[in-house]
Amino acid sequence: MVIDGDVLGKPASPSEAVATLTRLRNRPHRVVTAVALDSPAGSWSGWSSTDVKIRDLSDSEIAEYVGSGLPLDKAGSYGIQDRPFNPAELVKGCYLNVVGLPVCLMGELFELAGWPLDIECLDCAGAMNTVTAQA
């Protein structure tokens, strides 16, 4: 997760989660996840990038969410899937990338390895994936 050139990891404390959510509110950021697949047929890797805009969270919403403990194990201090918090106003790219596993990218890598998966990533809107083959 990147905002203003800074990489956001998991918060070290509730106060750090509050600071991160306050920084993210009403602003866009980018979520990037890398995946690698090594098979007898070869190796492939790639990354998925999703742009997310967090809605204009109130201080009380942030305090309640942080008090629940949910953001303490999540990069960027939020789970896009957390209800009823619903932090995202806009998602451009793979929604599941923001959840933590870019299914559309995994499908591309498995297909390259000769193991096509019967998956449709219906949560993707213009996935932004980059795949590379390795020897």
C-alpha positions in Angstrom: 0.0 0.0 0.0 1.5 3.3 -1.1 0.5 6.9 -0.5 2.7 10.0 -1.2 5.6 7.6 -1.9 5.4 6.0 1.5 4.8 2.3 2.0 2.1 1.6 4.6 2.4 -1.7 6.5 0.4 -3.0 9.4 0.1 -0.6 12.3 2.3 -1.1 15.3 -0.4 0.3 17.7 -3.9 1.6 17.8 -2.6 5.2 17.7 -0.7 4.4 14.5 -3.9 2.9 13.0 -5.7 6.1 13.8 -3.0 8.2 12.2 -2.9 6.0 9.1 -6.7 6.1 8.6 -6.7 9.9 9.2 -4.0 10.2 6.5 -5.9 8.0 4.1 -9.4 9.5 4.5 -10.8 11.2 1.5 -7.6 10.5 -0.5 -6.5 8.0 -3.1 -3.7 5.5 -2.6 -2.4 2.4 -4.4 -2.4 -1.3 -3.3 0.3 -3.5 -4.9 0.6 -7.2 -4.4 3.3 -9.4 -5.9 2.8 -13.1 -6.6 5.2 -15.8 -7.8 4.5 -19.3 -9.2 7.2 -21.9 -9.7 6.3 -25.0 -11.6 8.0 -27.8 -13.6 7.0 -25.9 -16.7 8.7 -22.7 -15.6 8.5 -19.7 -13.2 6.4 -16.7 -13.5 5.8 -13.7 -11.3 3.7 -10.6 -11.4 2.1 -7.8 -9.5 -1.3 -6.4 -9.3 -2.0 -2.7 -8.7 -5.3 -1.3 -7.5 -6.2 2.3 -6.9 -8.4 2.9 -3.9 -10.0 6.1 -2.6 -11.0 6.0 1.0 -14.2 7.8 1.8 -14.3 10.9 4.1 -14.3 9.0 7.4 -15.3 10.8 10.5 -13.1 10.8 13.6 -15.7 8.9 15.5 -15.9 6.2 12.7 -12.1 5.8 12.8 -12.1 5.6 16.6 -14.9 3.0 16.7 -13.2 0.9 13.9 -9.8 1.0 15.6 -11.5 0.1 18.9 -12.8 -3.0 17.3 -9.2 -4.2 16.8 -9.9 -5.1 13.1 -7.3 -2.7 11.6 -4.4 -3.9 13.7 -3.5 -6.8 11.5 -4.1 -5.1 8.1 -1.7 -3.2 5.9 -2.9 0.4 5.7 -5.0 -0.1 8.9 -8.1 -1.2 7.0 -9.8 -4.2 5.5 -11.8 -3.1 2.4 -14.2 -6.0 3.1 -14.9 -4.9 6.8 -18.5 -4.3 7.3 -20.2 -2.0 8.4 -17.0 0.2 8.2 -17.0 0.2 4.3 -13.9 2.3 4.0 -13.6 2.5 0.2 -15.4 5.1 -1.9 -13.8 4.0 -5.2 -11.8 1.0 -6.3 -10.1 0.9 -9.7 -8.6 -2.5 -10.4 -8.8 -5.8 -8.7 -10.9 -5.6 -5.5 -9.5 -9.0 -4.3 -6.0 -7.5 -4.6 -7.0 -5.1 -1.8 -8.4 -8.0 0.2 -5.1 -9.7 -0.1 -5.0 -12.1 -3.0 -5.3 -10.9 -6.6 -7.3 -13.8 -8.0 -7.2 -12.4 -11.6 -3.4 -12.3 -11.4 -3.2 -15.8 -10.0 -5.4 -17.0 -12.9 -3.0 -15.5 -15.4 0.0 -17.1 -13.8 -1.6 -20.6 -13.6 -2.7 -20.3 -17.2 0.9 -19.5 -18.3 2.0 -22.6 -16.3 -0.5 -24.8 -18.3 -3.0 -25.1 -15.5 -5.9 -22.9 -16.5 -8.3 -22.2 -13.7 -12.0 -21.9 -14.2 -12.3 -18.6 -12.4 -13.9 -15.3 -13.2 -12.8 -12.4 -11.1 -16.1 -10.5 -11.2 -14.8 -8.1 -8.6 -12.2 -6.7 -11.1 -12.8 -3.5 -13.0 -9.9 -3.1 -15.4 -7.3 -5.1 -13.6 -3.8 -3.7 -13.7 -1.5 -6.7 -13.7 2.1 -7.1 -14.9 3.4 -10.6 -15.5 6.9 -11.7 -16.3 8.3 -15.1 -17.3 11.5 -16.4 -15.8 13.8 -19.1 -16.8 
